[in-house]
Amino acid sequence: MRKLIQILSLFLIYNCFSQTQSEMNKEAYDLFKEADKKLNSTYQNILEDYKSDTLFITNLKKAQRIWIDFRDAELEMKYPNYSDFYYGSSHPMCRAYYLRDLTLERVNKLEIWVKGIEEGDMCSGSIKSVEEPDLTDNKQAFIEKDKTIWVPQDINGDYKIFGYKKPNTDSEKLILISVFTNDVEDNPYNCKYGSYYDTQFMDDLKIKYLESINEFIKVEIIKNDQIIDTAYMIKKWFHFETD
């Protein structure tokens, strides 16, 4: 009787594990499909944005077909179809996660054609340039009398203010304040201190002006009243408050 109970217990444990693994497999596959949907959306956006550049579109389609073959070959390289080896019940999950990772890498590669690149980059190639607006008479950010940087909420604004590690737009991007959702959500530029719509909702961060250096201003980034870093922002975005 005791042996029968042990066998039944082992059966129940195995059955519960199998059900859990099945759910994990489905979850992994759903994540891959979500990534694949994002890739398709990015790809379609590029086709629409660059439709007038027929040579680029031809090359894009060619590259995408090759990438799909590459993705499948990468998958088979990692998980060869051995005739005498069983990977286990988690194998569908592992394959799905790897497909998701490969797909998201491709999304990251293609998104630069959607976002564009700053004007003046000599190596931009077919990627569209993102022109900055003329701010001569319309400053979007303010330096208050106590040197605090203030960028107000303005859904009708047109600002995209990076804080660079060095006074050079090719240097690391430390922080971003932008009115554009695609610049802020999920921090797509991987700014060390995050991306924000304005300075009001920067959590425990604050930015203060230090000095002007040619076409840049140098600022300090403050967290919980402690200076944690310095950054450089393009001066033309700012208006100095004097009242």
C-alpha positions as CSV (number, residue, x, y, z in Angstrom):
1,M,0.0,0.0,0.0
2,R,2.8,2.4,0.9
3,K,4.6,1.7,-2.4
4,L,1.3,2.4,-4.3
5,I,1.0,5.8,-2.5
6,Q,4.6,6.7,-3.4
7,I,4.0,5.8,-7.1
8,L,0.8,7.9,-7.1
9,S,2.6,10.8,-5.4
10,L,5.4,10.7,-8.0
11,F,2.8,10.6,-10.8
12,L,1.0,13.7,-9.4
13,I,4.3,15.6,-9.0
14,Y,5.3,14.8,-12.5
15,N,1.9,15.7,-13.9
16,C,2.0,19.1,-12.1
17,F,5.5,19.8,-13.3
18,S,4.4,19.0,-16.9
19,Q,1.5,21.3,-16.7
20,T,3.7,24.1,-15.3
21,Q,6.3,23.5,-18.0
22,S,3.6,23.6,-20.6
23,E,2.5,27.0,-19.3
24,M,6.1,28.2,-19.4
25,N,6.5,27.1,-22.9
26,K,3.3,29.0,-23.9
27,E,4.5,32.1,-22.1
28,A,7.8,32.0,-23.9
29,Y,6.2,31.5,-27.3
30,D,3.8,34.5,-26.5
31,L,6.8,36.7,-25.8
32,F,8.4,35.6,-29.1
33,K,5.2,36.4,-31.0
34,E,5.1,39.8,-29.3
35,A,8.6,40.5,-30.4
36,D,7.8,39.3,-33.9
37,K,4.8,41.7,-34.0
38,K,7.0,44.6,-32.9
39,L,9.5,43.7,-35.7
40,N,6.8,43.6,-38.3
41,S,5.5,47.0,-37.1
42,T,9.0,48.5,-37.3
43,Y,9.6,47.0,-40.7
44,Q,6.2,48.4,-42.0
45,N,7.0,51.8,-40.6
46,I,10.3,51.9,-42.5
47,L,8.6,50.8,-45.7
48,E,6.2,53.7,-45.4
49,D,8.7,56.3,-44.2
50,Y,11.2,55.5,-47.0
51,K,8.8,54.6,-49.8
52,S,10.2,57.3,-52.1
53,D,13.8,55.7,-51.8
54,T,13.2,52.7,-54.1
55,L,16.8,51.5,-54.1
56,F,16.8,51.5,-50.3
57,I,13.5,49.7,-50.1
58,T,14.8,47.0,-52.5
59,N,17.9,46.5,-50.4
60,L,15.9,46.5,-47.1
61,K,13.6,43.7,-48.4
62,K,16.7,41.7,-49.5
63,A,18.4,42.2,-46.1
64,Q,15.2,41.1,-44.3
65,R,14.9,37.9,-46.3
66,I,18.6,37.2,-45.6
67,W,18.1,38.0,-41.9
68,I,15.2,35.5,-41.6
69,D,17.4,32.7,-43.0
70,F,20.2,33.9,-40.6
71,R,17.8,33.8,-37.7
72,D,16.7,30.2,-38.5
73,A,20.3,29.1,-39.0
74,E,21.3,30.6,-35.7
75,L,18.5,28.7,-34.0
76,E,19.5,25.4,-35.5
77,M,23.1,26.1,-34.7
78,K,22.3,26.5,-31.0
79,Y,19.8,23.6,-30.9
80,P,20.9,21.1,-33.5
81,N,18.3,18.4,-34.3
82,Y,20.3,15.5,-33.0
83,S,18.8,12.1,-33.8
84,D,20.1,10.5,-30.6
85,F,19.6,13.3,-28.1
86,Y,16.5,14.6,-26.2
87,Y,16.7,18.2,-24.9
88,G,13.9,17.8,-22.4
89,S,10.4,19.3,-21.8
90,S,11.8,22.8,-21.5
91,H,13.2,22.7,-25.1
92,P,10.2,24.6,-26.7
93,M,10.6,27.3,-24.1
94,C,14.3,27.7,-24.7
95,R,13.8,27.9,-28.4
96,A,11.1,30.5,-28.1
97,Y,13.3,32.6,-25.8
98,Y,16.2,32.5,-28.2
99,L,13.9,33.4,-31.1
100,R,12.6,36.4,-29.1
101,D,16.2,37.6,-28.3
102,L,17.2,37.3,-31.9
103,T,14.1,39.2,-33.0
104,L,14.5,42.0,-30.5
105,E,18.1,42.4,-31.7
106,R,16.8,42.9,-35.2
107,V,14.2,45.4,-33.9
108,N,16.9,47.4,-32.2
109,K,19.0,47.4,-35.4
110,L,16.1,48.6,-37.6
111,E,14.6,51.2,-35.2
112,I,17.4,53.7,-36.1
113,W,15.8,54.1,-39.5
114,V,12.5,55.0,-37.8
115,K,13.9,57.4,-35.3
116,G,16.4,59.0,-37.6
117,I,19.8,60.3,-36.7
118,E,21.0,63.8,-35.7
119,E,21.8,66.0,-38.7
120,G,25.5,66.3,-39.4
121,D,26.5,62.6,-38.9
122,M,28.8,61.9,-41.8
123,C,28.1,58.1,-41.6
124,S,24.3,58.2,-41.5
125,G,24.0,56.7,-45.0
126,S,20.4,56.0,-45.9
127,I,19.1,56.9,-42.4
128,K,17.0,60.0,-42.4
129,S,18.3,63.1,-40.5
130,V,16.3,64.5,-37.6
131,E,16.5,68.3,-37.9
132,E,16.3,70.4,-34.7
133,P,13.8,73.2,-34.8
134,D,14.8,76.8,-35.0
135,L,14.7,78.1,-31.4
136,T,15.9,81.6,-32.0
137,D,12.6,83.1,-30.8
138,N,11.1,80.2,-29.0
139,K,13.2,78.8,-26.2
140,Q,11.8,75.5,-24.7
141,A,13.7,75.3,-21.4
142,F,14.6,77.8,-18.8
143,I,17.5,78.4,-16.4
144,E,16.0,80.0,-13.3
145,K,17.7,82.6,-11.0
146,D,18.8,79.8,-8.6
147,K,20.4,78.0,-11.6
148,T,17.8,75.3,-11.7
149,I,16.9,73.9,-15.1
150,W,13.2,74.0,-15.7
151,V,11.4,72.3,-18.7
152,P,7.7,72.8,-18.4
153,Q,5.0,70.4,-19.6
154,D,4.0,71.5,-23.2
155,I,2.2,69.0,-25.4
156,N,2.5,71.6,-28.2
157,G,6.3,72.0,-27.7
158,D,9.0,70.6,-30.0
159,Y,11.9,69.9,-27.7
160,K,14.4,67.1,-27.5
161,I,17.2,68.0,-25.0
162,F,20.0,65.5,-24.4
163,G,22.5,65.7,-21.5
164,Y,25.8,64.5,-23.0
165,K,28.7,63.2,-21.0
166,K,31.0,65.5,-22.9
167,P,30.5,68.8,-24.9
168,N,30.1,66.7,-28.0
169,T,26.8,65.3,-29.5
170,D,28.6,62.0,-30.3
171,S,29.4,61.3,-26.7
172,E,27.4,59.2,-24.3
173,K,23.8,60.4,-23.7
174,L,23.2,60.6,-19.9
175,I,19.7,62.0,-19.7
176,L,16.9,63.2,-22.1
177,I,14.0,65.6,-21.8
178,S,11.7,65.3,-24.8
179,V,8.1,66.0,-25.7
180,F,8.0,62.9,-28.0
181,T,6.6,59.7,-26.6
182,N,9.0,57.5,-28.7
183,D,11.9,59.2,-27.1
184,V,10.7,58.7,-23.5
185,E,8.9,55.5,-23.1
186,D,11.1,52.6,-22.2
187,N,14.2,54.9,-22.4
188,P,15.1,53.9,-26.0
189,Y,18.3,55.8,-26.0
190,N,19.5,54.0,-22.9
191,C,20.2,57.2,-21.1
192,K,22.0,56.4,-17.8
193,Y,19.7,58.7,-15.7
194,G,16.5,58.1,-17.7
195,S,14.2,59.9,-20.2
196,Y,11.5,62.4,-19.2
197,Y,8.8,64.5,-20.7
198,D,9.6,67.5,-18.4
199,T,11.5,68.3,-15.2
200,Q,8.4,68.2,-13.0
201,F,8.3,64.4,-13.0
202,M,12.0,63.6,-12.7
203,D,11.4,61.8,-9.4
204,D,14.3,62.6,-7.1
205,L,16.5,64.1,-9.8
206,K,17.2,67.8,-10.4
207,I,19.5,69.6,-12.9
208,K,21.3,72.8,-12.2
209,Y,23.3,75.1,-14.5
210,L,27.0,75.5,-13.9
211,E,28.6,77.4,-16.8
212,S,28.4,78.0,-20.6
213,I,31.1,76.4,-22.8
214,N,30.8,77.6,-26.4
215,E,27.5,76.2,-27.8
216,F,26.9,74.0,-24.7
217,I,25.9,74.6,-21.1
218,K,27.4,72.5,-18.4
219,V,25.0,71.2,-15.8
220,E,25.1,69.1,-12.6
221,I,22.7,66.2,-12.1
222,I,21.5,66.0,-8.5
223,K,19.8,63.1,-6.7
224,N,18.5,63.5,-3.2
225,D,20.4,66.7,-2.9
226,Q,23.7,65.0,-3.8
227,I,25.6,65.8,-7.0
228,I,26.0,62.5,-8.9
229,D,27.3,63.6,-12.3
230,T,27.7,66.5,-14.7
231,A,26.4,66.7,-18.3
232,Y,26.4,69.1,-21.3
233,M,23.3,70.4,-23.0
234,I,23.0,72.4,-26.2
235,K,22.7,76.1,-25.2
236,K,20.3,77.2,-27.8
237,W,17.4,75.3,-26.1
238,F,17.6,77.5,-23.0
239,H,16.5,80.9,-21.9
240,F,18.0,82.5,-18.8
241,E,15.4,83.9,-16.4
242,T,16.3,87.4,-15.3
243,D,13.1,88.6,-13.6
